[in-house]
Amino acid sequence: MEKTDGEALGDSFSPRRLLSSEKVYDGRIWDVVQDTFEYAPEMAPLVRDYIEHPGAVAVLVLNDANEVLMINQYRHPVRMNLWEIPAGLMDIEDEAPHLAAARELAEEADLIASDWAVLVDLFLSPGSSSEAIRIYLARNPREIPVDQRHERTDEEADMAISWVPLDDAINAVLAGRIHNPSAVAGLLAASAARLGNYASLRPVDTPFDVHPRLRSTEQAT
């Protein structure tokens, strides 16, 4: 068994050749795609179905009291009300990820923030979906004037919004009381980043190159 040091630890793009790709389900928000690809030259091609997802952004907001903004929203597939952080789809063409995050924060929490950084990137279910999500840390928040606020509808219409001490939210994750993946990842990443006073975080406009739609031509081929 080989050992890998921390500097060498990192995911990498694969050179495996895509032979064909076909949309087999055209959904309202996301589609299902069937890809045929060459895994290794001596093997028969493999076929895999997966959800083709536009990607998403999420925002962990901290105020001056070291409290995190949490929202409570109904999620029908799991039939539960979940405590989450503001998040949404990257479904506006050519909108930069950090601008999508700022838009979602305004729409879901009536807030803007003046201090932003990239907190963590992840694939939510890489065995079955192409969804990539970037979670931002936003600080120094302030409220949007009432007459400029977004009108929330459907499951967002009755969302509860609460400021929670960061340590209490982290403890809720470790106690198994919070299950939303962006909230879990964002809170644990914030806990780790706080040890260095958030100095290790990446700039807000760092390219989101692992997102399948945002990869360069060299990485995608």
VENGIBEL-V311925 format. One record per backbone hydrogen bond with DSSP energy under -0.5 kcal/mol. NH is the residue of the N-H (numbers start at 0). CO is the residue of the C=O. E is the energy in kcal/mol with one decimal. If there is no record, write none. Layout:
BEGIN
{{NH & CO & E} {NH & CO & E}}
END
This chain:
BEGIN
{{7 & 4 & -0.9} {8 & 4 & -0.7} {8 & 5 & -0.7} {9 & 7 & -0.5} {16 & 37 & -0.5} {18 & 16 & -0.5} {18 & 35 & -2.7} {19 & 35 & -1.8} {21 & 33 & -2.3} {23 & 21 & -0.6} {23 & 31 & -2.4} {24 & 31 & -1.6} {26 & 24 & -0.8} {30 & 51 & -1.4} {31 & 24 & -2.2} {32 & 49 & -2.9} {33 & 21 & -3.4} {34 & 32 & -0.5} {34 & 47 & -2.8} {35 & 19 & -2.5} {36 & 45 & -2.4} {37 & 16 & -2.9} {38 & 36 & -0.7} {42 & 39 & -2.0} {45 & 36 & -2.6} {47 & 34 & -2.4} {49 & 32 & -2.2} {50 & 127 & -2.7} {51 & 30 & -2.9} {52 & 50 & -0.8} {55 & 131 & -2.3} {56 & 87 & -2.5} {57 & 133 & -2.1} {58 & 85 & -2.6} {59 & 135 & -3.4} {60 & 58 & -0.7} {61 & 137 & -2.5} {62 & 66 & -2.0} {65 & 62 & -1.8} {67 & 163 & -3.5} {68 & 60 & -1.7} {69 & 67 & -0.5} {69 & 161 & -3.2} {70 & 83 & -2.5} {71 & 159 & -2.7} {72 & 70 & -0.6} {72 & 81 & -2.4} {74 & 79 & -2.9} {75 & 73 & -0.5} {77 & 74 & -0.8} {78 & 74 & -0.8} {78 & 75 & -0.9} {79 & 74 & -1.5} {81 & 72 & -3.0} {81 & 79 & -0.6} {83 & 70 & -3.4} {83 & 81 & -0.6} {85 & 58 & -0.5} {87 & 56 & -2.3} {89 & 54 & -2.7} {90 & 88 & -1.3} {92 & 90 & -0.6} {94 & 91 & -1.9} {98 & 95 & -0.5} {99 & 95 & -2.2} {100 & 96 & -2.2} {101 & 97 & -1.9} {102 & 98 & -2.2} {103 & 99 & -2.5} {104 & 100 & -2.3} {105 & 101 & -1.9} {106 & 102 & -2.6} {107 & 103 & -2.8} {108 & 104 & -2.0} {109 & 105 & -1.3} {110 & 104 & -1.1} {111 & 141 & -2.3} {113 & 138 & -0.9} {113 & 139 & -1.0} {114 & 138 & -1.8} {116 & 136 & -1.6} {117 & 201 & -2.6} {118 & 134 & -2.6} {119 & 134 & -1.8} {121 & 132 & -2.2} {123 & 121 & -0.5} {123 & 130 & -1.2} {127 & 124 & -2.2} {128 & 124 & -2.0} {129 & 50 & -2.5} {132 & 121 & -2.9} {133 & 55 & -1.7} {134 & 119 & -3.1} {135 & 57 & -2.7} {136 & 116 & -2.7} {137 & 59 & -2.5} {137 & 135 & -0.5} {138 & 114 & -3.0} {139 & 61 & -0.7} {141 & 111 & -2.7} {143 & 109 & -2.5} {147 & 144 & -2.1} {148 & 145 & -1.4} {151 & 149 & -0.7} {155 & 152 & -1.9} {156 & 153 & -1.6} {158 & 155 & -1.3} {159 & 71 & -1.3} {161 & 69 & -3.0} {163 & 67 & -2.6} {163 & 161 & -0.5} {165 & 65 & -2.3} {168 & 164 & -2.1} {169 & 165 & -2.5} {170 & 166 & -2.4} {171 & 167 & -1.8} {172 & 168 & -1.7} {173 & 169 & -2.2} {174 & 170 & -1.7} {175 & 172 & -1.6} {176 & 171 & -2.9} {177 & 171 & -0.8} {179 & 82 & -0.5} {183 & 179 & -2.7} {184 & 180 & -2.8} {185 & 181 & -2.3} {186 & 182 & -2.6} {187 & 183 & -2.2} {188 & 184 & -2.4} {189 & 185 & -2.3} {190 & 186 & -2.1} {191 & 187 & -1.9} {192 & 188 & -2.9} {193 & 189 & -2.2} {194 & 190 & -0.6} {194 & 191 & -0.9} {195 & 192 & -1.2} {196 & 193 & -2.0} {197 & 192 & -2.7} {198 & 195 & -1.7} {200 & 197 & -1.1} {201 & 117 & -1.0} {203 & 115 & -0.5} {205 & 202 & -1.8} {208 & 206 & -1.2} {210 & 207 & -1.4} {213 & 210 & -1.6} {214 & 210 & -0.5} {219 & 215 & -2.1} {220 & 216 & -1.2}}
END
